[in-house]
């Protein structure tokens, strides 16, 4: 009998110098068309740090300069596809314009991000990232 395990994912919280939040519009279900933080699944043999940088690059074309752990999100109901644990990072990037790729229909730094209902539990991740920034 095989042991059932949760999937492992990463999410990225990225702000630019104008306090705009990097968001993607999801290309596929669940939450197709909704705003979300860039992220995705960790590949076998990959560290979560490398996965966060890769997913950011694949979905937005941006390269990470530094990563800071925001938290680990493990609510079994956070993803309607099944139990998924996400490791979220606050990431700094260079000064480049995002370009949608991979699972993202669109990618942009969004000025009016406050109060938006994001996909999955990304509002919780964002709130925790803002608390981390406030403490710095």
Phi and psi in radians as a Rosetta constraint file:
Dihedral C 1 N 2 CA 2 C 2 CIRCULARHARMONIC -1.529 0.35
Dihedral N 2 CA 2 C 2 N 3 CIRCULARHARMONIC 2.439 0.35
Dihedral C 2 N 3 CA 3 C 3 CIRCULARHARMONIC -1.374 0.35
Dihedral N 3 CA 3 C 3 N 4 CIRCULARHARMONIC 2.222 0.35
Dihedral C 3 N 4 CA 4 C 4 CIRCULARHARMONIC -1.397 0.35
Dihedral N 4 CA 4 C 4 N 5 CIRCULARHARMONIC 2.318 0.35
Dihedral C 4 N 5 CA 5 C 5 CIRCULARHARMONIC -2.262 0.35
Dihedral N 5 CA 5 C 5 N 6 CIRCULARHARMONIC 2.654 0.35
Dihedral C 5 N 6 CA 6 C 6 CIRCULARHARMONIC -1.284 0.35
Dihedral N 6 CA 6 C 6 N 7 CIRCULARHARMONIC 2.732 0.35
Dihedral C 6 N 7 CA 7 C 7 CIRCULARHARMONIC -1.394 0.35
Dihedral N 7 CA 7 C 7 N 8 CIRCULARHARMONIC 2.690 0.35
Dihedral C 7 N 8 CA 8 C 8 CIRCULARHARMONIC -1.973 0.35
Dihedral N 8 CA 8 C 8 N 9 CIRCULARHARMONIC 2.263 0.35
Dihedral C 8 N 9 CA 9 C 9 CIRCULARHARMONIC -2.342 0.35
Dihedral N 9 CA 9 C 9 N 10 CIRCULARHARMONIC 2.995 0.35
Dihedral C 9 N 10 CA 10 C 10 CIRCULARHARMONIC -2.334 0.35
Dihedral N 10 CA 10 C 10 N 11 CIRCULARHARMONIC 2.677 0.35
Dihedral C 10 N 11 CA 11 C 11 CIRCULARHARMONIC -2.374 0.35
Dihedral N 11 CA 11 C 11 N 12 CIRCULARHARMONIC 2.601 0.35
Dihedral C 11 N 12 CA 12 C 12 CIRCULARHARMONIC -2.107 0.35
Dihedral N 12 CA 12 C 12 N 13 CIRCULARHARMONIC 2.275 0.35
Dihedral C 12 N 13 CA 13 C 13 CIRCULARHARMONIC -1.899 0.35
Dihedral N 13 CA 13 C 13 N 14 CIRCULARHARMONIC 2.060 0.35
Dihedral C 13 N 14 CA 14 C 14 CIRCULARHARMONIC -2.312 0.35
Dihedral N 14 CA 14 C 14 N 15 CIRCULARHARMONIC 2.198 0.35
Dihedral C 14 N 15 CA 15 C 15 CIRCULARHARMONIC -1.981 0.35
Dihedral N 15 CA 15 C 15 N 16 CIRCULARHARMONIC 2.618 0.35
Dihedral C 15 N 16 CA 16 C 16 CIRCULARHARMONIC -1.702 0.35
Dihedral N 16 CA 16 C 16 N 17 CIRCULARHARMONIC -3.076 0.35
Dihedral C 16 N 17 CA 17 C 17 CIRCULARHARMONIC -1.248 0.35
Dihedral N 17 CA 17 C 17 N 18 CIRCULARHARMONIC -0.150 0.35
Dihedral C 17 N 18 CA 18 C 18 CIRCULARHARMONIC -1.809 0.35
Dihedral N 18 CA 18 C 18 N 19 CIRCULARHARMONIC 0.297 0.35
Dihedral C 18 N 19 CA 19 C 19 CIRCULARHARMONIC 1.098 0.35
Dihedral N 19 CA 19 C 19 N 20 CIRCULARHARMONIC 0.478 0.35
Dihedral C 19 N 20 CA 20 C 20 CIRCULARHARMONIC -1.626 0.35
Dihedral N 20 CA 20 C 20 N 21 CIRCULARHARMONIC 2.518 0.35
Dihedral C 20 N 21 CA 21 C 21 CIRCULARHARMONIC -1.725 0.35
Dihedral N 21 CA 21 C 21 N 22 CIRCULARHARMONIC 2.325 0.35
Dihedral C 21 N 22 CA 22 C 22 CIRCULARHARMONIC -1.319 0.35
Dihedral N 22 CA 22 C 22 N 23 CIRCULARHARMONIC 2.087 0.35
Dihedral C 22 N 23 CA 23 C 23 CIRCULARHARMONIC -2.275 0.35
Dihedral N 23 CA 23 C 23 N 24 CIRCULARHARMONIC 2.646 0.35
Dihedral C 23 N 24 CA 24 C 24 CIRCULARHARMONIC -1.989 0.35
Dihedral N 24 CA 24 C 24 N 25 CIRCULARHARMONIC 2.771 0.35
Dihedral C 24 N 25 CA 25 C 25 CIRCULARHARMONIC -1.801 0.35
Dihedral N 25 CA 25 C 25 N 26 CIRCULARHARMONIC 2.192 0.35
Dihedral C 25 N 26 CA 26 C 26 CIRCULARHARMONIC -1.173 0.35
Dihedral N 26 CA 26 C 26 N 27 CIRCULARHARMONIC 2.339 0.35
Dihedral C 26 N 27 CA 27 C 27 CIRCULARHARMONIC -1.466 0.35
Dihedral N 27 CA 27 C 27 N 28 CIRCULARHARMONIC -0.486 0.35
Dihedral C 27 N 28 CA 28 C 28 CIRCULARHARMONIC -2.212 0.35
Dihedral N 28 CA 28 C 28 N 29 CIRCULARHARMONIC 2.787 0.35
Dihedral C 28 N 29 CA 29 C 29 CIRCULARHARMONIC -1.141 0.35
Dihedral N 29 CA 29 C 29 N 30 CIRCULARHARMONIC 2.753 0.35
Dihedral C 29 N 30 CA 30 C 30 CIRCULARHARMONIC -1.319 0.35
Dihedral N 30 CA 30 C 30 N 31 CIRCULARHARMONIC 2.837 0.35
Dihedral C 30 N 31 CA 31 C 31 CIRCULARHARMONIC 1.137 0.35
Dihedral N 31 CA 31 C 31 N 32 CIRCULARHARMONIC 0.533 0.35
Dihedral C 31 N 32 CA 32 C 32 CIRCULARHARMONIC -0.919 0.35
Dihedral N 32 CA 32 C 32 N 33 CIRCULARHARMONIC 2.274 0.35
Dihedral C 32 N 33 CA 33 C 33 CIRCULARHARMONIC 1.497 0.35
Dihedral N 33 CA 33 C 33 N 34 CIRCULARHARMONIC -0.198 0.35
Dihedral C 33 N 34 CA 34 C 34 CIRCULARHARMONIC -1.493 0.35
Dihedral N 34 CA 34 C 34 N 35 CIRCULARHARMONIC 2.685 0.35
Dihedral C 34 N 35 CA 35 C 35 CIRCULARHARMONIC -1.213 0.35
Dihedral N 35 CA 35 C 35 N 36 CIRCULARHARMONIC 2.490 0.35
Dihedral C 35 N 36 CA 36 C 36 CIRCULARHARMONIC -2.645 0.35
Dihedral N 36 CA 36 C 36 N 37 CIRCULARHARMONIC 2.830 0.35
Dihedral C 36 N 37 CA 37 C 37 CIRCULARHARMONIC -1.289 0.35
Dihedral N 37 CA 37 C 37 N 38 CIRCULARHARMONIC 2.588 0.35
Dihedral C 37 N 38 CA 38 C 38 CIRCULARHARMONIC -1.106 0.35
Dihedral N 38 CA 38 C 38 N 39 CIRCULARHARMONIC 2.479 0.35
Dihedral C 38 N 39 CA 39 C 39 CIRCULARHARMONIC 2.995 0.35
Dihedral N 39 CA 39 C 39 N 40 CIRCULARHARMONIC -3.127 0.35
Dihedral C 39 N 40 CA 40 C 40 CIRCULARHARMONIC 3.000 0.35
Dihedral N 40 CA 40 C 40 N 41 CIRCULARHARMONIC -2.906 0.35
Dihedral C 40 N 41 CA 41 C 41 CIRCULARHARMONIC -1.487 0.35
Dihedral N 41 CA 41 C 41 N 42 CIRCULARHARMONIC 2.524 0.35
Dihedral C 41 N 42 CA 42 C 42 CIRCULARHARMONIC -1.330 0.35
Dihedral N 42 CA 42 C 42 N 43 CIRCULARHARMONIC 2.338 0.35
Dihedral C 42 N 43 CA 43 C 43 CIRCULARHARMONIC -1.500 0.35
Dihedral N 43 CA 43 C 43 N 44 CIRCULARHARMONIC 2.668 0.35
Dihedral C 43 N 44 CA 44 C 44 CIRCULARHARMONIC -1.009 0.35
Dihedral N 44 CA 44 C 44 N 45 CIRCULARHARMONIC 2.305 0.35
Dihedral C 44 N 45 CA 45 C 45 CIRCULARHARMONIC 1.471 0.35
Dihedral N 45 CA 45 C 45 N 46 CIRCULARHARMONIC 0.079 0.35
Dihedral C 45 N 46 CA 46 C 46 CIRCULARHARMONIC -1.878 0.35
Dihedral N 46 CA 46 C 46 N 47 CIRCULARHARMONIC 2.465 0.35
Dihedral C 46 N 47 CA 47 C 47 CIRCULARHARMONIC -1.329 0.35
Dihedral N 47 CA 47 C 47 N 48 CIRCULARHARMONIC 2.782 0.35
Dihedral C 47 N 48 CA 48 C 48 CIRCULARHARMONIC -1.164 0.35
Dihedral N 48 CA 48 C 48 N 49 CIRCULARHARMONIC -0.568 0.35
Dihedral C 48 N 49 CA 49 C 49 CIRCULARHARMONIC -1.118 0.35
Dihedral N 49 CA 49 C 49 N 50 CIRCULARHARMONIC -0.797 0.35
Dihedral C 49 N 50 CA 50 C 50 CIRCULARHARMONIC -1.141 0.35
Dihedral N 50 CA 50 C 50 N 51 CIRCULARHARMONIC -0.653 0.35
Dihedral C 50 N 51 CA 51 C 51 CIRCULARHARMONIC -1.126 0.35
Dihedral N 51 CA 51 C 51 N 52 CIRCULARHARMONIC -0.717 0.35
Dihedral C 51 N 52 CA 52 C 52 CIRCULARHARMONIC -1.090 0.35
Dihedral N 52 CA 52 C 52 N 53 CIRCULARHARMONIC -0.773 0.35
Dihedral C 52 N 53 CA 53 C 53 CIRCULARHARMONIC -1.142 0.35
Dihedral N 53 CA 53 C 53 N 54 CIRCULARHARMONIC -0.731 0.35
Dihedral C 53 N 54 CA 54 C 54 CIRCULARHARMONIC -1.130 0.35
Dihedral N 54 CA 54 C 54 N 55 CIRCULARHARMONIC -0.849 0.35
Dihedral C 54 N 55 CA 55 C 55 CIRCULARHARMONIC -1.073 0.35
Dihedral N 55 CA 55 C 55 N 56 CIRCULARHARMONIC -0.709 0.35
Dihedral C 55 N 56 CA 56 C 56 CIRCULARHARMONIC -1.041 0.35
Dihedral N 56 CA 56 C 56 N 57 CIRCULARHARMONIC -0.805 0.35
Dihedral C 56 N 57 CA 57 C 57 CIRCULARHARMONIC -1.134 0.35
Dihedral N 57 CA 57 C 57 N 58 CIRCULARHARMONIC -0.782 0.35
Dihedral C 57 N 58 CA 58 C 58 CIRCULARHARMONIC -1.158 0.35
Dihedral N 58 CA 58 C 58 N 59 CIRCULARHARMONIC -0.669 0.35
Dihedral C 58 N 59 CA 59 C 59 CIRCULARHARMONIC -1.533 0.35
Dihedral N 59 CA 59 C 59 N 60 CIRCULARHARMONIC -0.427 0.35
Dihedral C 59 N 60 CA 60 C 60 CIRCULARHARMONIC -2.259 0.35
Dihedral N 60 CA 60 C 60 N 61 CIRCULARHARMONIC -0.199 0.35
Dihedral C 60 N 61 CA 61 C 61 CIRCULARHARMONIC 1.366 0.35
Dihedral N 61 CA 61 C 61 N 62 CIRCULARHARMONIC 0.033 0.35
Dihedral C 61 N 62 CA 62 C 62 CIRCULARHARMONIC -1.612 0.35
Dihedral N 62 CA 62 C 62 N 63 CIRCULARHARMONIC 2.518 0.35
Dihedral C 62 N 63 CA 63 C 63 CIRCULARHARMONIC -1.784 0.35
Dihedral N 63 CA 63 C 63 N 64 CIRCULARHARMONIC 2.339 0.35
Dihedral C 63 N 64 CA 64 C 64 CIRCULARHARMONIC -1.355 0.35
Dihedral N 64 CA 64 C 64 N 65 CIRCULARHARMONIC 2.490 0.35
Dihedral C 64 N 65 CA 65 C 65 CIRCULARHARMONIC -1.805 0.35
Dihedral N 65 CA 65 C 65 N 66 CIRCULARHARMONIC -0.645 0.35
Dihedral C 65 N 66 CA 66 C 66 CIRCULARHARMONIC -2.676 0.35
Dihedral N 66 CA 66 C 66 N 67 CIRCULARHARMONIC 2.615 0.35
Dihedral C 66 N 67 CA 67 C 67 CIRCULARHARMONIC -2.164 0.35
Dihedral N 67 CA 67 C 67 N 68 CIRCULARHARMONIC 2.420 0.35
Dihedral C 67 N 68 CA 68 C 68 CIRCULARHARMONIC -2.309 0.35
Dihedral N 68 CA 68 C 68 N 69 CIRCULARHARMONIC 2.196 0.35
Dihedral C 68 N 69 CA 69 C 69 CIRCULARHARMONIC -1.100 0.35
Dihedral N 69 CA 69 C 69 N 70 CIRCULARHARMONIC 2.231 0.35
Dihedral C 69 N 70 CA 70 C 70 CIRCULARHARMONIC -1.626 0.35
Dihedral N 70 CA 70 C 70 N 71 CIRCULARHARMONIC -0.854 0.35
Dihedral C 70 N 71 CA 71 C 71 CIRCULARHARMONIC 2.999 0.35
Dihedral N 71 CA 71 C 71 N 72 CIRCULARHARMONIC 3.094 0.35
Dihedral C 71 N 72 CA 72 C 72 CIRCULARHARMONIC -2.048 0.35
Dihedral N 72 CA 72 C 72 N 73 CIRCULARHARMONIC 2.286 0.35
Dihedral C 72 N 73 CA 73 C 73 CIRCULARHARMONIC -2.086 0.35
Dihedral N 73 CA 73 C 73 N 74 CIRCULARHARMONIC 1.993 0.35
Dihedral C 73 N 74 CA 74 C 74 CIRCULARHARMONIC -2.223 0.35
Dihedral N 74 CA 74 C 74 N 75 CIRCULARHARMONIC 0.234 0.35
Dihedral C 74 N 75 CA 75 C 75 CIRCULARHARMONIC -1.002 0.35
Dihedral N 75 CA 75 C 75 N 76 CIRCULARHARMONIC 2.120 0.35
Dihedral C 75 N 76 CA 76 C 76 CIRCULARHARMONIC -1.023 0.35
Dihedral N 76 CA 76 C 76 N 77 CIRCULARHARMONIC -0.291 0.35
Dihedral C 76 N 77 CA 77 C 77 CIRCULARHARMONIC -1.784 0.35
Dihedral N 77 CA 77 C 77 N 78 CIRCULARHARMONIC 0.170 0.35
Dihedral C 77 N 78 CA 78 C 78 CIRCULARHARMONIC -1.214 0.35
Dihedral N 78 CA 78 C 78 N 79 CIRCULARHARMONIC -0.386 0.35
Dihedral C 78 N 79 CA 79 C 79 CIRCULARHARMONIC -2.259 0.35
Dihedral N 79 CA 79 C 79 N 80 CIRCULARHARMONIC 2.102 0.35
Dihedral C 79 N 80 CA 80 C 80 CIRCULARHARMONIC -1.118 0.35
Dihedral N 80 CA 80 C 80 N 81 CIRCULARHARMONIC -0.246 0.35
Dihedral C 80 N 81 CA 81 C 81 CIRCULARHARMONIC -1.361 0.35
Dihedral N 81 CA 81 C 81 N 82 CIRCULARHARMONIC -0.312 0.35
Dihedral C 81 N 82 CA 82 C 82 CIRCULARHARMONIC 2.577 0.35
Dihedral N 82 CA 82 C 82 N 83 CIRCULARHARMONIC 3.073 0.35
Dihedral C 82 N 83 CA 83 C 83 CIRCULARHARMONIC -1.107 0.35
Dihedral N 83 CA 83 C 83 N 84 CIRCULARHARMONIC 1.999 0.35
Dihedral C 83 N 84 CA 84 C 84 CIRCULARHARMONIC -2.304 0.35
Dihedral N 84 CA 84 C 84 N 85 CIRCULARHARMONIC 2.225 0.35
Dihedral C 84 N 85 CA 85 C 85 CIRCULARHARMONIC -1.742 0.35
Dihedral N 85 CA 85 C 85 N 86 CIRCULARHARMONIC 2.279 0.35
Dihedral C 85 N 86 CA 86 C 86 CIRCULARHARMONIC -2.057 0.35
Dihedral N 86 CA 86 C 86 N 87 CIRCULARHARMONIC 2.428 0.35
Dihedral C 86 N 87 CA 87 C 87 CIRCULARHARMONIC -1.845 0.35
Dihedral N 87 CA 87 C 87 N 88 CIRCULARHARMONIC 2.075 0.35
Dihedral C 87 N 88 CA 88 C 88 CIRCULARHARMONIC -1.839 0.35
Dihedral N 88 CA 88 C 88 N 89 CIRCULARHARMONIC 2.464 0.35
Dihedral C 88 N 89 CA 89 C 89 CIRCULARHARMONIC -2.220 0.35
Dihedral N 89 CA 89 C 89 N 90 CIRCULARHARMONIC 2.532 0.35
Dihedral C 89 N 90 CA 90 C 90 CIRCULARHARMONIC -1.575 0.35
Dihedral N 90 CA 90 C 90 N 91 CIRCULARHARMONIC 2.101 0.35
Dihedral C 90 N 91 CA 91 C 91 CIRCULARHARMONIC -2.127 0.35
Dihedral N 91 CA 91 C 91 N 92 CIRCULARHARMONIC 2.369 0.35
Dihedral C 91 N 92 CA 92 C 92 CIRCULARHARMONIC -1.709 0.35
Dihedral N 92 CA 92 C 92 N 93 CIRCULARHARMONIC 2.462 0.35
Dihedral C 92 N 93 CA 93 C 93 CIRCULARHARMONIC -2.218 0.35
Dihedral N 93 CA 93 C 93 N 94 CIRCULARHARMONIC 2.896 0.35
Dihedral C 93 N 94 CA 94 C 94 CIRCULARHARMONIC -1.279 0.35
Dihedral N 94 CA 94 C 94 N 95 CIRCULARHARMONIC -3.127 0.35
Dihedral C 94 N 95 CA 95 C 95 CIRCULARHARMONIC -1.599 0.35
Dihedral N 95 CA 95 C 95 N 96 CIRCULARHARMONIC 1.390 0.35
Dihedral C 95 N 96 CA 96 C 96 CIRCULARHARMONIC -2.265 0.35
Dihedral N 96 CA 96 C 96 N 97 CIRCULARHARMONIC 2.770 0.35
Dihedral C 96 N 97 CA 97 C 97 CIRCULARHARMONIC -1.517 0.35
Dihedral N 97 CA 97 C 97 N 98 CIRCULARHARMONIC 2.317 0.35
Dihedral C 97 N 98 CA 98 C 98 CIRCULARHARMONIC -1.185 0.35
Dihedral N 98 CA 98 C 98 N 99 CIRCULARHARMONIC 2.560 0.35
Dihedral C 98 N 99 CA 99 C 99 CIRCULARHARMONIC -2.380 0.35
Dihedral N 99 CA 99 C 99 N 100 CIRCULARHARMONIC 2.178 0.35
Dihedral C 99 N 100 CA 100 C 100 CIRCULARHARMONIC -1.096 0.35
Dihedral N 100 CA 100 C 100 N 101 CIRCULARHARMONIC 2.453 0.35
Dihedral C 100 N 101 CA 101 C 101 CIRCULARHARMONIC -2.730 0.35
Dihedral N 101 CA 101 C 101 N 102 CIRCULARHARMONIC 3.041 0.35
Dihedral C 101 N 102 CA 102 C 102 CIRCULARHARMONIC 0.947 0.35
Dihedral N 102 CA 102 C 102 N 103 CIRCULARHARMONIC -2.072 0.35
Dihedral C 102 N 103 CA 103 C 103 CIRCULARHARMONIC -1.513 0.35
Dihedral N 103 CA 103 C 103 N 104 CIRCULARHARMONIC 0.066 0.35
Dihedral C 103 N 104 CA 104 C 104 CIRCULARHARMONIC -1.715 0.35
Dihedral N 104 CA 104 C 104 N 105 CIRCULARHARMONIC 2.236 0.35
Dihedral C 104 N 105 CA 105 C 105 CIRCULARHARMONIC -1.330 0.35
Dihedral N 105 CA 105 C 105 N 106 CIRCULARHARMONIC -0.590 0.35
Dihedral C 105 N 106 CA 106 C 106 CIRCULARHARMONIC -2.643 0.35
Dihedral N 106 CA 106 C 106 N 107 CIRCULARHARMONIC 2.698 0.35
Dihedral C 106 N 107 CA 107 C 107 CIRCULARHARMONIC -2.515 0.35
Dihedral N 107 CA 107 C 107 N 108 CIRCULARHARMONIC 2.301 0.35
Dihedral C 107 N 108 CA 108 C 108 CIRCULARHARMONIC -2.823 0.35
Dihedral N 108 CA 108 C 108 N 109 CIRCULARHARMONIC 2.725 0.35
Dihedral C 108 N 109 CA 109 C 109 CIRCULARHARMONIC -1.418 0.35
Dihedral N 109 CA 109 C 109 N 110 CIRCULARHARMONIC 2.138 0.35
Dihedral C 109 N 110 CA 110 C 110 CIRCULARHARMONIC -1.881 0.35
Dihedral N 110 CA 110 C 110 N 111 CIRCULARHARMONIC 2.176 0.35
Dihedral C 110 N 111 CA 111 C 111 CIRCULARHARMONIC -1.354 0.35
Dihedral N 111 CA 111 C 111 N 112 CIRCULARHARMONIC -0.657 0.35
Dihedral C 111 N 112 CA 112 C 112 CIRCULARHARMONIC -1.700 0.35
Dihedral N 112 CA 112 C 112 N 113 CIRCULARHARMONIC 0.888 0.35
Dihedral C 112 N 113 CA 113 C 113 CIRCULARHARMONIC -1.379 0.35
Dihedral N 113 CA 113 C 113 N 114 CIRCULARHARMONIC -0.412 0.35
Dihedral C 113 N 114 CA 114 C 114 CIRCULARHARMONIC -1.126 0.35
Dihedral N 114 CA 114 C 114 N 115 CIRCULARHARMONIC 2.335 0.35
Dihedral C 114 N 115 CA 115 C 115 CIRCULARHARMONIC 1.454 0.35
Dihedral N 115 CA 115 C 115 N 116 CIRCULARHARMONIC -0.079 0.35
Dihedral C 115 N 116 CA 116 C 116 CIRCULARHARMONIC -1.304 0.35
Dihedral N 116 CA 116 C 116 N 117 CIRCULARHARMONIC 2.507 0.35
Dihedral C 116 N 117 CA 117 C 117 CIRCULARHARMONIC -1.574 0.35
Dihedral N 117 CA 117 C 117 N 118 CIRCULARHARMONIC 1.901 0.35
Dihedral C 117 N 118 CA 118 C 118 CIRCULARHARMONIC -1.576 0.35
Dihedral N 118 CA 118 C 118 N 119 CIRCULARHARMONIC 2.836 0.35
Dihedral C 118 N 119 CA 119 C 119 CIRCULARHARMONIC -1.164 0.35
Dihedral N 119 CA 119 C 119 N 120 CIRCULARHARMONIC 2.834 0.35
Dihedral C 119 N 120 CA 120 C 120 CIRCULARHARMONIC 0.918 0.35
Dihedral N 120 CA 120 C 120 N 121 CIRCULARHARMONIC -2.400 0.35
Dihedral C 120 N 121 CA 121 C 121 CIRCULARHARMONIC -1.861 0.35
Dihedral N 121 CA 121 C 121 N 122 CIRCULARHARMONIC 0.538 0.35
Dihedral C 121 N 122 CA 122 C 122 CIRCULARHARMONIC -1.163 0.35
Dihedral N 122 CA 122 C 122 N 123 CIRCULARHARMONIC -0.419 0.35
Dihedral C 122 N 123 CA 123 C 123 CIRCULARHARMONIC -1.160 0.35
Dihedral N 123 CA 123 C 123 N 124 CIRCULARHARMONIC -0.650 0.35
Dihedral C 123 N 124 CA 124 C 124 CIRCULARHARMONIC -1.143 0.35
Dihedral N 124 CA 124 C 124 N 125 CIRCULARHARMONIC -0.790 0.35
Dihedral C 124 N 125 CA 125 C 125 CIRCULARHARMONIC -1.048 0.35
Dihedral N 125 CA 125 C 125 N 126 CIRCULARHARMONIC -0.783 0.35
Dihedral C 125 N 126 CA 126 C 126 CIRCULARHARMONIC -1.073 0.35
Dihedral N 126 CA 126 C 126 N 127 CIRCULARHARMONIC -0.774 0.35
Dihedral C 126 N 127 CA 127 C 127 CIRCULARHARMONIC -1.061 0.35
Dihedral N 127 CA 127 C 127 N 128 CIRCULARHARMONIC -0.736 0.35
Dihedral C 127 N 128 CA 128 C 128 CIRCULARHARMONIC -1.151 0.35
Dihedral N 128 CA 128 C 128 N 129 CIRCULARHARMONIC -0.656 0.35
Dihedral C 128 N 129 CA 129 C 129 CIRCULARHARMONIC -1.138 0.35
Dihedral N 129 CA 129 C 129 N 130 CIRCULARHARMONIC -0.720 0.35
Dihedral C 129 N 130 CA 130 C 130 CIRCULARHARMONIC -1.121 0.35
Dihedral N 130 CA 130 C 130 N 131 CIRCULARHARMONIC -0.678 0.35
Dihedral C 130 N 131 CA 131 C 131 CIRCULARHARMONIC -1.121 0.35
Dihedral N 131 CA 131 C 131 N 132 CIRCULARHARMONIC -0.685 0.35
Dihedral C 131 N 132 CA 132 C 132 CIRCULARHARMONIC -1.106 0.35
Dihedral N 132 CA 132 C 132 N 133 CIRCULARHARMONIC -0.742 0.35
Dihedral C 132 N 133 CA 133 C 133 CIRCULARHARMONIC -1.133 0.35
Dihedral N 133 CA 133 C 133 N 134 CIRCULARHARMONIC -0.732 0.35
Dihedral C 133 N 134 CA 134 C 134 CIRCULARHARMONIC -1.099 0.35
Dihedral N 134 CA 134 C 134 N 135 CIRCULARHARMONIC -0.563 0.35
Dihedral C 134 N 135 CA 135 C 135 CIRCULARHARMONIC -1.377 0.35
Dihedral N 135 CA 135 C 135 N 136 CIRCULARHARMONIC -0.304 0.35
